[in-house]
Amino acid sequence: MARRTKIIATIGPASESEPVLKDMISAGMDVARIGLAHQGLDAALERFHRIRATAAALDREVGILVDLPGPKIRAGTFPEGGVVLNDGDVLRLAPGTGRSTAELVEVDYDGLLTDVHQGDTLGFGDGAVSVEVTEVDGSALVARVMHGGTVMGRPGVHIPSDRLRVSTPTDADLRMLDAFVEAGVDMVALSFVRSAHDVRRAGVEPHPRGPLVVAKIETRAAVANLEGIIAASGAVMVARGDLGVELPMEDLPHLQKAIIRTCISLGRPVITATQMLESMVHAATPTRAEASDIANAVFDGTSSVMLSGETAVGHDPVAAVATMGRIAARADENFNYRGWANQLAEISLQISDETPAAISDAMTLAAWRAAYETGATAIICLTRTGFTVRSIARLRPECPIIAFSPDERAVRQLSLSWGVEAHHIEQLPIDAMVDRALALCRLRGDLRAGDLVAFLSGSENHQGLATDTLRLIRVPS
């Protein structure tokens, strides 16, 4: 069985060269992530175009996700090689942009002394290092290290979201977003989302005319407003680093499962992110706990798993992608496809209130049942926007989902969706597109003569409005 769970890999100094990008794509990278928190716009755009050109040279549809920094608060630069903060150490944090040490950390947030209170927990980087504020004096915060580790460079400083007086996306985010929309980016991730209003502030056209908007769930407010945020988004990321600082660590696994279930209910792809193979930043192999973490995310129903520092600055980005691919593929083999129907009954799938989308939702349920009961080789879908394909992907059919769309950006956006193999097809009359799609599947070796497939498409009278036709087709010889 081919791997169904998708892999997102962050591109950074260790992985930005064309040879490494080619090897990462060959190793199984489905989506390339460009983080904008650590680089200028020109350098990020250069990476974008290099990824696009490299994928085209390999004739592969690789989606590109741009991650906006949001109201990112950073510490002043630590000495080269980093600083080790040990459990129980006491340090001071003061507003400023100078250099940081183990004794004094400067933070580029003017409201630090007024917005942060005694008892608050602050995190560095992805939240692996955290401190608790024990005192606020006239010039600094006094804090004790709760979970120690090494801090390097200019790590982000996570301040509880209900304390910050900043909005997202920021003006800087919107300027960067405009540049990437003009470049034709496929997906954009919004940081520090707290409500559906934050998602709508991005102001992009609905996908696939515009980028698929990914809301990062990393704040207490986002958890409280979860369903509204997911409904307003094209996809969701479980950003476990900051979320683990905002909320008790023991709640994090349960929140992850709840977010994934809600995304499935609403038909949205969901990404599980942060520290999935963190040890492979330096080590050649992952820990057993990391392998279990990835597999359990797959069993929960995640659409995609994401690599961050492992591929951006790690010593072997290609090995990290290949390792995640093997672990996810093995978990896909053991996924409980037959029992998923019972889990869906508990999740309580939501059907769209809008008539065209409601028709498509109903047809995907029919296709899933028909494919299951007839033992179909594949479910093939003609789609313009990708909506129908995402709707059927949440049902986790055991057979492959093969999508065809005349919109090239829709094809790349489907690289985020579980179990979907998407291809571009020229716009033709519906029957001609059905014949062409079957011929392409035969040519690629996806189907053989005599295979039975469930085929979803729109009718000529409703093309572009709804997927309203389900056919069971025997592949001709």
Secondary structure as the mmCIF struct_conf table of DSSP 4:
data_model
#
loop_
_struct_conf.conf_type_id
_struct_conf.id
_struct_conf.beg_label_comp_id
_struct_conf.beg_label_asym_id
_struct_conf.beg_label_seq_id
_struct_conf.end_label_comp_id
_struct_conf.end_label_asym_id
_struct_conf.end_label_seq_id
BEND BEND1 THR A 5 THR A 5
STRN STRN1 LYS A 6 THR A 10
TURN_TY1_P TURN_TY1_P1 PRO A 13 SER A 15
BEND BEND2 SER A 17 SER A 17
HELX_RH_AL_P HELX_RH_AL_P1 GLU A 18 ALA A 27
TURN_TY1_P TURN_TY1_P2 GLY A 28 GLY A 28
STRN STRN2 VAL A 31 GLY A 35
BEND BEND3 ALA A 37 GLN A 39
HELX_RH_AL_P HELX_RH_AL_P2 LEU A 41 ALA A 57
TURN_TY1_P TURN_TY1_P3 LEU A 58 ASP A 59
STRN STRN3 GLY A 63 ASP A 67
BEND BEND4 PRO A 71 PRO A 71
STRN STRN4 ARG A 74 ALA A 75
HELX_LH_PP_P HELX_LH_PP_P1 GLY A 76 PRO A 79
TURN_TY1_P TURN_TY1_P4 GLU A 80 GLY A 81
STRN STRN5 VAL A 83 LEU A 85
TURN_TY1_P TURN_TY1_P5 ASP A 87 GLY A 88
STRN STRN6 VAL A 90 PRO A 95
BEND BEND5 THR A 97 GLY A 98
BEND BEND6 ALA A 102 GLU A 103
STRN STRN7 LEU A 104 VAL A 107
BEND BEND7 ASP A 108 ASP A 108
TURN_TY1_P TURN_TY1_P6 ASP A 110 GLY A 111
HELX_RH_AL_P HELX_RH_AL_P3 LEU A 112 ASP A 115
TURN_TY1_P TURN_TY1_P7 GLN A 118 GLY A 119
STRN STRN8 THR A 121 PHE A 124
TURN_TY1_P TURN_TY1_P8 GLY A 125 ALA A 128
STRN STRN9 VAL A 129 VAL A 136
BEND BEND8 GLY A 138 SER A 139
STRN STRN10 LEU A 141 HIS A 147
STRN STRN11 GLY A 149 VAL A 151
BEND BEND9 GLY A 153 ARG A 154
STRN STRN12 GLY A 156 GLY A 156
STRN STRN13 VAL A 157 HIS A 158
TURN_TY1_P TURN_TY1_P9 SER A 161 ARG A 163
BEND BEND10 THR A 168 PRO A 169
HELX_RH_AL_P HELX_RH_AL_P4 ASP A 171 ALA A 183
TURN_TY1_P TURN_TY1_P10 GLY A 184 GLY A 184
BEND BEND11 ASP A 186 ASP A 186
STRN STRN14 MET A 187 LEU A 190
BEND BEND12 SER A 191 PHE A 192
BEND BEND13 SER A 195 SER A 195
HELX_RH_AL_P HELX_RH_AL_P5 ALA A 196 ARG A 200
TURN_TY1_P TURN_TY1_P11 ARG A 201 ALA A 202
HELX_LH_PP_P HELX_LH_PP_P2 VAL A 204 GLU A 205
BEND BEND14 PRO A 206 PRO A 206
TURN_TY1_P TURN_TY1_P12 HIS A 207 ARG A 209
BEND BEND15 GLY A 210 GLY A 210
HELX_LH_PP_P HELX_LH_PP_P3 PRO A 211 PRO A 211
STRN STRN15 LEU A 212 ILE A 217
BEND BEND16 THR A 219 THR A 219
HELX_RH_AL_P HELX_RH_AL_P6 ARG A 220 ALA A 224
TURN_TY1_P TURN_TY1_P13 ASN A 225 ASN A 225
HELX_RH_AL_P HELX_RH_AL_P7 LEU A 226 ALA A 232
BEND BEND17 SER A 233 GLY A 234
STRN STRN16 ALA A 235 ALA A 239
HELX_RH_AL_P HELX_RH_AL_P8 ARG A 240 GLU A 246
BEND BEND18 LEU A 247 LEU A 247
HELX_RH_3T_P HELX_RH_3T_P1 MET A 249 ASP A 251
HELX_RH_AL_P HELX_RH_AL_P9 LEU A 252 SER A 265
TURN_TY1_P TURN_TY1_P14 LEU A 266 GLY A 267
STRN STRN17 VAL A 270 ALA A 273
BEND BEND19 THR A 274 LEU A 277
HELX_RH_3T_P HELX_RH_3T_P2 GLU A 278 VAL A 281
TURN_TY1_P TURN_TY1_P15 HIS A 282 HIS A 282
BEND BEND20 ALA A 284 THR A 285
HELX_RH_AL_P HELX_RH_AL_P10 ARG A 288 ASP A 300
TURN_TY1_P TURN_TY1_P16 GLY A 301 GLY A 301
BEND BEND21 SER A 303 SER A 303
STRN STRN18 SER A 304 LEU A 307
BEND BEND22 SER A 308 SER A 308
HELX_RH_AL_P HELX_RH_AL_P11 GLY A 309 ALA A 312
TURN_TY1_P TURN_TY1_P17 VAL A 313 VAL A 313
BEND BEND23 HIS A 315 HIS A 315
HELX_RH_AL_P HELX_RH_AL_P12 PRO A 317 ASN A 334
TURN_TY1_P TURN_TY1_P18 TYR A 337 GLY A 339
HELX_RH_AL_P HELX_RH_AL_P13 TRP A 340 ILE A 347
TURN_TY1_P TURN_TY1_P19 SER A 348 SER A 348
HELX_LH_PP_P HELX_LH_PP_P4 LEU A 349 SER A 352
BEND BEND24 ASP A 353 GLU A 354
HELX_RH_AL_P HELX_RH_AL_P14 THR A 355 THR A 374
TURN_TY1_P TURN_TY1_P20 GLY A 375 GLY A 375
BEND BEND25 THR A 377 THR A 377
STRN STRN19 ALA A 378 LEU A 382
BEND BEND26 ARG A 384 GLY A 386
HELX_RH_AL_P HELX_RH_AL_P15 PHE A 387 ALA A 393
TURN_TY1_P TURN_TY1_P21 ARG A 394 LEU A 395
BEND BEND27 GLU A 398 CYS A 399
STRN STRN20 ILE A 401 SER A 405
BEND BEND28 PRO A 406 PRO A 406
HELX_RH_AL_P HELX_RH_AL_P16 GLU A 408 GLN A 413
HELX_RH_3T_P HELX_RH_3T_P3 LEU A 414 LEU A 416
BEND BEND29 SER A 417 SER A 417
TURN_TY1_P TURN_TY1_P22 TRP A 418 GLY A 419
STRN STRN21 VAL A 420 HIS A 424
HELX_RH_AL_P HELX_RH_AL_P17 ILE A 430 ARG A 444
TURN_TY1_P TURN_TY1_P23 GLY A 445 GLY A 445
BEND BEND30 ASP A 446 ASP A 446
TURN_TY1_P TURN_TY1_P24 ALA A 449 GLY A 450
STRN STRN22 LEU A 452 SER A 457
HELX_RH_3T_P HELX_RH_3T_P4 GLU A 460 HIS A 462
TURN_TY1_P TURN_TY1_P25 GLN A 463 LEU A 465
STRN STRN23 THR A 469 ARG A 474
HELX_LH_PP_P HELX_LH_PP_P5 VAL A 475 PRO A 476
#
